[in-house]
Amino acid sequence: MIKVAFYDTKEYDRASFEKTGSSEIEFKFLETKLTADTADLAKGCDAVCVFVNDTVNAEVIDKLYEFGVRMIALRCAGYNNVDVKHAFGKIHVSHVPAYSPYAVAEHAAALLLASVRRIHKAYNRTRDFNFSLNGLTGFDFHGKTVGVVGTGKIGRIFIDICRGFGMHVIAFDKFPVPDSGIEYVDLDELFTRSDIISLHCPLTEETRHMIGSDAISKMKKGVVIVNTSRGALIDAEALLEGIKARKVGAACLDVYEEEADIFFEDRSGHILNDDLLSRLISMPNVIVTSHQAFLTEEALGNIADTTVKNILSCFENDGICDNELCYRCGDVEACKKARKQRCF
């Protein structure tokens, strides 16, 4: 029996993982997040299962390794919260690269539609029987230029949605998809030409704060920025200044740089200590959702199924897991594409 400490458990997590019905894995469901202080809850376990806001730095990895943990199973695609380099040679790390790209792409489109057509404002008004149309004027998507940063599965599905609205699509990706029919441009050109910018790329040192004051200064007045990827892709302070200066017309955010101690929890009865997030939420042209783009029944089922398969692959037979994250060659993404054997 493979014992797995499951951190940051929510009701929907437990329900989806219990549906997998794996008799070879025993999950120890924990409500607390993984930190250096909670790592000892994994004593006696073979693996830990973590999410985006769990802390898996060098200190935590060393503690888990000392306790006998040999696998970190991410139940998400992103892995910027894991020190993959430090884990190499000690603990195997896997992720779920594609659980439902449709879920995230469709949520990005939903945020964009709600913002541009002022759906959220109209909803609040009509609940008070206010049927005035003042301040609800939007704009047509048709004919507008959308700049998509990142053309993986999610980005390409979002592009298809935008094309369905009759939008002109330009894109930037470090690794362009050949023969995709996508018009690739450099970032500066994307910033300059786009009416709407949507982020669908991973968070790396290279992409951190890619949307900052310099980038915003190059954008069209009234640009709409959508982020359903990782919060730190955007410098939130620069975004707020861009909104106050009327340069940024609207922001649709499903993620936030400092979300770790805020998102996924009910904070309605508390004073929010994050002044920057409070100010963003207070802006009439900002929509914030709580990192819920992935949250569909289909996605939850795929996450659970893939995570279970990753765990079983790591501990059974030859130990080769197709979704293992490796640092053997110094580049996780390149190594992942080239590796045809166990990482170490």
C-alpha positions in Angstrom: 0.0 0.0 0.0 1.4 3.4 -1.0 0.7 6.0 1.7 0.2 9.6 0.5 -0.1 12.7 2.7 -2.7 14.9 0.8 -2.2 18.6 1.8 -4.5 21.5 1.5 -7.6 19.3 1.1 -10.9 20.8 0.0 -14.2 19.0 -0.2 -14.1 18.8 -4.0 -10.6 17.3 -3.9 -11.5 14.5 -1.6 -14.6 13.7 -3.6 -12.8 13.5 -6.9 -9.8 11.4 -5.5 -12.1 9.0 -3.7 -13.9 8.4 -7.0 -10.7 7.0 -8.5 -11.2 3.9 -6.3 -7.5 3.0 -6.2 -7.0 0.1 -3.8 -3.2 0.5 -4.0 -3.1 4.0 -2.5 -4.1 5.2 1.0 -4.6 8.9 1.2 -4.1 10.8 4.4 -6.3 13.9 3.8 -5.0 17.0 5.6 -6.7 20.5 5.6 -3.4 22.3 6.3 -1.0 23.5 3.6 2.4 22.0 3.3 5.1 24.2 5.0 8.3 23.6 7.0 6.1 23.5 10.1 3.6 20.9 8.7 6.0 18.7 6.9 6.2 16.3 9.8 2.6 15.3 9.2 4.0 13.3 6.3 6.0 11.0 8.5 5.4 7.4 7.6 4.1 8.3 4.1 5.7 7.4 0.8 4.5 10.5 -1.0 2.9 13.9 -0.6 0.2 15.3 -2.9 0.3 19.1 -3.1 -1.4 22.1 -4.8 -0.3 25.5 -6.0 -0.1 27.3 -2.7 1.8 24.6 -0.8 5.4 25.5 0.0 7.9 23.0 -1.4 11.2 24.8 -1.0 14.6 23.3 -0.2 13.9 23.2 3.6 10.6 21.3 3.1 12.1 18.9 0.6 15.0 18.1 3.0 12.5 17.4 5.8 10.3 15.2 3.6 13.3 13.3 2.4 14.4 12.8 6.0 11.0 11.4 6.8 11.2 8.9 4.0 9.0 10.6 1.4 10.2 9.7 -2.1 7.6 11.5 -4.3 6.0 14.9 -4.6 2.8 14.6 -6.7 1.5 17.9 -7.8 -2.2 17.9 -8.6 -1.8 20.9 -10.9 0.2 21.9 -14.0 2.4 24.7 -12.6 5.4 23.8 -10.4 6.9 27.2 -9.6 6.2 26.5 -5.9 8.5 23.5 -6.0 12.4 23.7 -5.9 12.7 21.0 -8.6 16.5 21.5 -8.8 16.9 20.8 -5.1 14.6 17.8 -5.3 16.7 16.1 -8.0 18.4 13.0 -6.7 16.3 12.9 -3.6 12.5 13.0 -4.3 10.7 12.5 -7.6 8.3 15.2 -8.7 5.4 14.9 -11.0 2.6 17.2 -12.2 -0.6 17.1 -14.2 0.3 18.9 -17.4 -3.2 18.9 -19.0 -6.3 18.3 -16.9 -8.8 20.3 -18.9 -7.4 23.1 -21.0 -11.0 23.9 -22.0 -11.8 24.8 -18.4 -9.1 27.4 -18.1 -9.5 28.8 -21.6 -13.3 29.1 -21.3 -12.9 30.8 -17.9 -10.6 33.4 -19.5 -13.3 34.0 -22.1 -16.0 34.2 -19.5 -14.0 36.8 -17.5 -13.4 38.8 -20.7 -17.1 38.8 -21.7 -18.2 39.7 -18.2 -15.8 42.6 -18.0 -16.3 44.0 -21.5 -20.1 43.8 -21.4 -20.3 44.8 -17.8 -22.2 41.7 -16.8 -21.1 41.8 -13.2 -22.3 45.4 -12.8 -25.7 44.7 -14.5 -26.2 41.7 -12.2 -25.6 43.8 -9.1 -27.9 46.6 -10.4 -30.9 44.5 -11.3 -30.9 42.7 -8.0 -31.7 46.2 -6.6 -34.3 46.7 -9.4 -32.0 49.2 -11.1 -32.4 48.8 -14.8 -30.5 51.8 -16.0 -28.0 51.3 -18.8 -25.8 54.2 -17.8 -22.2 53.0 -17.5 -22.8 49.6 -19.1 -21.5 50.4 -22.6 -19.0 47.7 -23.8 -17.4 47.1 -27.2 -17.6 44.4 -29.9 -15.0 41.6 -29.9 -15.4 41.3 -33.6 -12.4 43.0 -35.4 -10.4 43.6 -32.2 -6.8 42.3 -31.9 -6.1 39.9 -29.0 -2.5 39.1 -28.0 -2.0 35.7 -26.5 1.1 35.0 -24.5 1.7 31.3 -24.5 0.4 28.9 -27.1 0.3 25.6 -25.3 -3.0 23.7 -25.2 -4.8 26.3 -23.1 -3.5 29.2 -25.2 -4.5 27.6 -28.5 -8.0 26.8 -27.3 -8.4 30.4 -26.2 -7.2 31.4 -29.6 -9.9 29.2 -31.2 -12.6 30.9 -29.0 -11.3 34.4 -29.9 -11.4 33.5 -33.6 -15.0 32.4 -33.2 -15.8 35.9 -32.2 -14.1 37.2 -35.3 -11.1 38.6 -33.5 -7.6 39.0 -35.0 -5.1 36.9 -33.1 -1.4 37.6 -32.6 0.8 35.6 -30.2 4.1 35.3 -28.5 5.7 32.0 -27.4 9.4 31.2 -26.8 8.7 27.9 -28.6 6.2 28.7 -31.5 4.0 25.9 -32.7 5.0 25.0 -36.2 2.3 25.0 -39.0 -0.3 26.3 -36.5 -1.5 29.2 -38.6 -0.8 31.5 -35.6 0.8 34.9 -36.3 3.7 35.1 -33.9 5.2 38.4 -33.0 7.7 39.6 -30.4 6.4 40.8 -27.0 6.9 44.5 -27.7 4.8 44.2 -30.9 2.2 42.2 -29.0 2.0 44.9 -26.3 1.8 47.7 -28.9 -0.9 46.2 -31.2 -3.3 44.3 -28.8 -6.6 45.6 -27.7 -6.8 42.6 -25.3 -3.9 40.6 -23.8 -4.4 37.2 -22.3 -1.6 35.3 -20.4 -1.3 31.5 -20.8 2.3 30.9 -20.0 4.2 29.3 -17.1 5.8 31.3 -14.3 9.6 31.3 -14.6 12.3 33.7 -13.7 12.1 34.9 -17.3 8.4 35.5 -17.2 8.0 36.9 -13.7 6.5 40.4 -13.9 6.5 40.3 -17.7 3.6 42.7 -17.3 5.1 45.6 -15.5 5.3 49.4 -15.8 7.5 49.2 -18.9 5.3 46.8 -20.7 2.1 48.7 -19.7 3.7 51.9 -21.1 3.8 50.3 -24.5 0.2 49.2 -24.5 -2.8 50.8 -26.1 -4.8 53.1 -24.0 -7.8 51.1 -22.7 -6.1 47.7 -23.1 -7.9 44.8 -21.3 -5.5 42.4 -19.5 -6.6 38.8 -18.7 -4.6 36.5 -16.4 -5.7 32.9 -15.7 -2.2 31.5 -15.5 0.1 32.6 -12.5 -0.3 35.8 -10.5 3.4 36.8 -10.6 3.3 37.2 -14.3 1.9 40.6 -13.5 3.4 43.3 -11.3 0.3 44.1 -9.3 1.5 47.5 -8.2 2.3 48.5 -11.8 -1.1 47.2 -12.9 -2.9 49.3 -10.3 -0.9 52.4 -11.4 -1.9 51.6 -15.0 -5.5 51.4 -14.0 -5.4 54.7 -12.1 -3.7 56.4 -15.0 -6.5 55.2 -17.3 -4.0 53.3 -19.4 -5.4 49.9 -18.5 -9.1 49.8 -19.4 -9.9 46.6 -17.5 -8.2 43.7 -15.7 -9.6 40.2 -15.4 -7.6 38.2 -12.8 -8.1 34.6 -11.7 -4.7 34.6 -10.0 -2.8 37.1 -7.8 0.9 37.2 -6.9 0.4 37.0 -3.1 -2.7 34.7 -3.2 -1.2 31.9 -1.1 -2.7 33.0 2.3 -5.9 34.4 0.8 -7.3 32.4 -2.1 -9.3 29.1 -1.6 -10.4 30.3 1.9 -13.5 32.2 3.1 -12.2 35.6 4.3 -15.6 37.3 4.3 -15.6 37.7 8.1 -12.1 39.2 8.3 -10.3 42.4 7.4 -8.1 41.8 4.3 -4.6 42.7 5.2 -3.4 42.9 1.6 -4.0 46.5 0.8 -3.0 46.1 -2.9 -5.5 43.3 -3.5 -8.2 45.3 -1.7 -7.5 48.3 -3.9 -7.6 46.2 -7.1 -10.9 44.6 -6.1 -12.4 48.0 -5.3 -11.7 49.2 -8.9 -14.9 49.2 -11.0 -13.0 47.9 -14.0 -11.3 44.9 -12.3 -12.8 41.4 -11.9 -11.1 39.0 -9.5 -12.0 35.3 -9.2 -10.4 33.0 -6.7 -8.2 30.8 -8.9 -11.2 28.9 -10.0 -10.5 28.6 -13.8 -9.6 24.9 -13.4 -12.7 24.1 -11.3 -15.0 22.0 -13.5 -16.2 18.4 -12.9 -14.2 17.2 -15.9 -11.0 18.9 -14.8 -11.3 17.6 -11.2 -11.8 14.1 -12.5 -8.8 14.3 -14.9 -6.6 15.8 -12.2 -7.4 12.9 -9.8 -7.0 10.2 -12.4 -3.6 11.6 -13.7 -2.3 12.2 -10.2 -3.1 8.6 -9.2 -1.5 7.2 -12.3 1.6 9.3 -11.7 1.9 7.9 -8.1 1.4 4.3 -9.3 3.9 4.8 -12.1 6.6 6.1 -9.8 6.3 3.3 -7.3 5.6 0.3 -9.6 7.5 -1.6 -12.2 10.4 0.4 -13.8 9.3 3.6 -12.0 9.0 5.6 -15.2 6.4 8.4 -15.0 5.6 10.3 -18.1 4.8 13.4 -16.1 7.9 13.5 -14.0 9.6 16.9 -13.6 13.4 16.5 -13.8 16.5 18.7 -13.4 19.0 16.3 -14.8 20.1 18.6 -17.7 19.3 21.9 -15.9 16.2 22.7 -17.9 13.0 21.1 -16.6 11.0 21.6 -19.8 13.7 20.4 -22.2 14.6 17.5 -20.0 10.9 16.5 -19.7 10.6 16.4 -23.5 13.8 14.5 -24.1 13.7 12.0 -21.2 12.7 8.4 -22.0 13.8 6.9 -18.7 13.5 7.4 -14.9 14.8 10.8 -13.9 17.3 9.3 -11.3 
